[in-house]
Amino acid sequence: MTARRPFRPAALLAAGMLFALTACGTAPWDDPETTGSTAAADATPTDAATATPTAEPEPAPVETIQVIQNDLAAGNAQRTLTAGAASLGVTYWSTLSMDQWVSGASKPLSLSISGSLVPDDGQGLYLSRVSLSADVKDADGNALPSPAVVTDDASVEPGYAITAPYSYNQTFVVPPVDDRAASVTFTLTYEVLIQTTPTSEDYAKQSAVDTLTVAIAQPPAEATDAATPDASGEPAADVTATS
């Protein structure tokens, strides 16, 4: 007669719980710590979307504005010049407003000169000559036909007294110039005579040079009354001096 083993429910329950716990765990082949891989790494990569390059817009061209020098923009210009022992104070202005300094207009340039001596031992100081030349240029700085040099020689000997309370005043009229003109640069030469002693009839001649640039106002594009040079390319007239 075969002997029967006694039934042990507790042992079977323990074995079932062990199996259940083991079955609920992660399989060794799915464990990243044992396989060294992840789902993301094992996943089949997909093609990334290819970005279409966007063309960079070309920068808009920047308009270059040319600034023309205008020494009379503030209404007048004051200068201090030296001619040997003489100090000359010169003021320039125009009775014509700057917006009216167009190529086709007659343009007045006025000046006033007074002088003093350093040291002043009582000698006389006289202005014997003033010369003015006008250099006309276009916006690019190219020379254009220009008026001839004008000279004002003193009509009295030895010259015009310019020490206080006296002064020399003159207006030069610039005629119409080439309609391409953008500026006029004046070169002014002042010649003075300085008495060597208060009672002497001998004089020392000295000179001073100054420059002044005035812009030519540009009329509207539709304007048709701009000055035009004659067939030879020369302006129709020269600078004139009026007392």
matplotlib code that plots the C-alpha trace (Angstrom):
import matplotlib.pyplot as plt

x = [0.0, 1.4, 2.1, 0.5, 2.2, 0.3, -1.3, 0.5, -1.6, 0.7, 3.6, 1.5, 0.3, 3.8, 4.9, 1.9, 2.8, 6.4, 5.3, 2.9, 5.5, 8.0, 5.5, 4.6, 8.3, 10.1, 11.5, 15.3, 15.3, 13.2, 15.2, 17.4, 19.8, 20.5, 20.2, 21.8, 19.1, 16.0, 12.8, 13.7, 17.1, 15.5, 12.7, 13.1, 14.1, 11.9, 13.0, 13.2, 11.4, 13.7, 13.5, 13.4, 16.0, 14.5, 16.3, 17.6, 16.0, 18.5, 18.9, 17.3, 19.8, 20.6, 20.4, 23.6, 22.9, 25.7, 26.1, 27.4, 29.3, 27.6, 29.5, 26.5, 24.0, 23.7, 23.2, 26.7, 30.3, 32.9, 36.7, 39.8, 42.8, 46.4, 48.4, 51.8, 51.2, 47.6, 44.6, 41.6, 38.1, 35.9, 32.1, 30.4, 26.7, 24.2, 21.0, 19.6, 18.3, 20.2, 17.2, 17.4, 21.0, 20.1, 22.3, 20.2, 20.1, 22.4, 23.8, 25.1, 28.0, 28.6, 31.6, 32.8, 36.4, 37.9, 41.5, 43.9, 47.6, 49.4, 51.3, 49.6, 52.0, 49.7, 50.6, 48.1, 46.5, 45.0, 43.3, 44.8, 43.2, 40.6, 40.6, 37.9, 37.8, 34.9, 35.4, 32.2, 31.8, 29.2, 28.0, 30.9, 33.5, 34.2, 35.1, 32.7, 33.1, 33.6, 33.5, 36.8, 38.6, 37.4, 39.6, 38.7, 41.6, 41.5, 40.7, 42.6, 46.2, 47.5, 44.3, 41.0, 41.3, 40.0, 40.9, 38.2, 35.9, 36.3, 35.7, 35.6, 32.2, 31.7, 29.1, 30.2, 27.5, 27.9, 26.2, 24.3, 26.4, 26.3, 23.0, 24.9, 26.6, 26.3, 28.6, 30.8, 34.0, 35.3, 38.9, 39.5, 42.9, 43.2, 46.2, 47.0, 49.6, 51.0, 52.6, 56.1, 55.9, 53.1, 54.8, 56.5, 55.5, 56.8, 54.5, 54.9, 52.7, 51.0, 48.3, 45.8, 43.9, 40.5, 38.1, 34.3, 32.1, 28.4, 26.0, 23.9, 20.3, 18.8, 15.4, 12.6, 13.1, 10.2, 11.8, 12.7, 14.2, 17.7, 20.6, 22.2, 25.8, 26.3, 27.5, 31.1, 30.3, 31.2, 28.9, 27.3, 28.9, 31.5, 31.4, 30.9, 31.6, 29.2, 30.0]
y = [0.0, 3.3, 5.9, 9.4, 12.7, 15.0, 18.1, 21.4, 24.3, 26.9, 25.7, 25.8, 29.3, 30.6, 29.1, 30.7, 34.1, 33.8, 33.0, 35.8, 38.3, 37.0, 37.1, 40.7, 41.9, 43.2, 40.5, 40.4, 41.0, 44.1, 45.5, 48.5, 47.7, 44.3, 45.0, 48.5, 49.8, 51.9, 51.9, 55.3, 53.9, 50.7, 52.7, 53.0, 56.6, 58.6, 61.0, 64.6, 67.3, 69.1, 72.9, 75.0, 77.8, 81.3, 83.8, 86.8, 90.0, 92.3, 95.6, 98.6, 101.0, 103.9, 107.3, 109.3, 112.9, 115.2, 118.1, 121.3, 123.7, 127.0, 129.6, 132.0, 129.4, 131.3, 134.6, 136.0, 134.9, 136.7, 136.2, 137.6, 137.9, 138.9, 141.0, 141.7, 143.9, 144.5, 142.6, 142.7, 141.9, 140.9, 140.3, 138.7, 138.6, 138.7, 140.7, 137.8, 134.9, 131.6, 129.8, 132.5, 131.8, 129.9, 129.5, 131.8, 134.7, 137.7, 137.0, 139.9, 139.2, 142.1, 142.6, 145.0, 145.4, 147.2, 147.0, 147.7, 147.5, 145.5, 147.3, 150.5, 153.4, 155.8, 154.8, 154.8, 151.6, 151.7, 149.2, 149.6, 146.7, 144.0, 141.1, 138.5, 135.3, 132.9, 129.1, 127.4, 123.7, 121.0, 118.6, 116.2, 119.0, 119.3, 122.8, 124.7, 127.9, 130.7, 134.5, 136.4, 137.9, 141.3, 143.9, 147.0, 149.4, 152.3, 155.6, 157.7, 157.7, 155.8, 153.8, 153.6, 154.2, 151.2, 151.9, 152.9, 154.7, 153.9, 150.7, 149.5, 148.3, 146.7, 144.5, 142.2, 140.9, 137.3, 136.9, 133.8, 130.7, 127.2, 125.5, 122.5, 124.6, 123.4, 125.9, 129.0, 129.4, 132.9, 133.7, 137.2, 139.0, 142.1, 144.3, 146.9, 149.7, 150.3, 153.6, 152.9, 155.8, 158.2, 161.0, 159.0, 159.0, 155.4, 152.4, 148.7, 146.6, 143.5, 141.1, 138.6, 135.9, 134.4, 132.0, 131.8, 129.0, 129.6, 126.9, 127.3, 126.6, 123.8, 124.7, 122.2, 119.7, 121.2, 124.6, 125.8, 129.2, 128.0, 129.8, 128.2, 128.9, 130.4, 128.4, 128.7, 127.2, 130.5, 132.5, 135.5, 138.1, 138.7, 139.7, 143.4, 145.6, 148.2, 150.8]
z = [0.0, -1.1, 1.5, 0.9, 1.6, 3.7, 1.9, 2.8, 1.6, 3.1, 1.0, -2.2, -1.4, -0.9, -4.2, -5.9, -4.5, -5.5, -9.1, -9.1, -7.9, -10.4, -13.3, -12.5, -12.8, -15.9, -18.1, -18.2, -21.9, -21.4, -18.5, -19.6, -16.9, -18.4, -22.1, -22.1, -24.4, -24.2, -26.0, -27.6, -28.7, -30.1, -31.8, -35.6, -36.3, -38.5, -41.1, -39.7, -41.5, -43.8, -43.2, -46.4, -46.1, -46.1, -48.3, -46.4, -47.7, -49.3, -47.4, -49.0, -50.5, -48.3, -50.0, -49.5, -48.8, -49.7, -47.4, -49.1, -46.9, -46.4, -44.3, -44.4, -43.2, -39.9, -41.7, -41.5, -40.9, -38.9, -39.3, -37.7, -40.1, -39.5, -41.9, -40.3, -37.3, -38.4, -37.1, -39.5, -38.4, -41.4, -41.4, -44.4, -45.1, -48.0, -48.4, -50.4, -48.4, -48.8, -50.4, -53.1, -53.9, -57.0, -60.0, -62.2, -59.7, -59.2, -55.7, -53.6, -51.1, -48.7, -46.4, -43.8, -42.6, -39.6, -38.4, -35.6, -35.0, -32.3, -30.9, -31.8, -31.7, -33.5, -37.1, -39.8, -41.2, -44.7, -47.0, -50.5, -52.4, -52.2, -54.7, -55.0, -57.0, -57.3, -57.7, -58.9, -58.3, -58.8, -56.1, -56.8, -56.4, -60.1, -61.3, -63.5, -65.5, -63.0, -63.1, -63.6, -60.6, -59.6, -57.8, -55.9, -55.7, -53.3, -55.1, -52.5, -51.3, -49.4, -49.1, -47.1, -43.4, -41.5, -37.9, -35.5, -36.1, -39.8, -41.7, -45.3, -46.7, -50.0, -51.9, -54.7, -57.0, -58.3, -61.7, -62.8, -62.9, -64.5, -63.6, -62.3, -59.6, -56.0, -54.3, -54.8, -52.9, -52.7, -52.2, -50.9, -50.7, -48.5, -49.0, -46.3, -45.9, -42.4, -41.7, -40.3, -37.8, -36.9, -38.9, -41.7, -45.3, -45.6, -45.5, -45.1, -47.4, -45.8, -47.0, -45.7, -47.5, -46.5, -48.1, -47.9, -49.3, -50.0, -51.2, -54.3, -53.5, -55.7, -57.3, -57.6, -60.4, -62.4, -62.3, -65.8, -65.1, -64.0, -65.6, -68.6, -69.7, -73.1, -76.1, -75.0, -71.6, -69.8, -67.5, -69.1, -66.7, -64.1, -60.5, -60.0, -57.0, -55.8, -53.2]

ax = plt.figure().add_subplot(projection="3d")
ax.plot(x, y, z, "-o")
ax.set_aspect("equal")
plt.show()
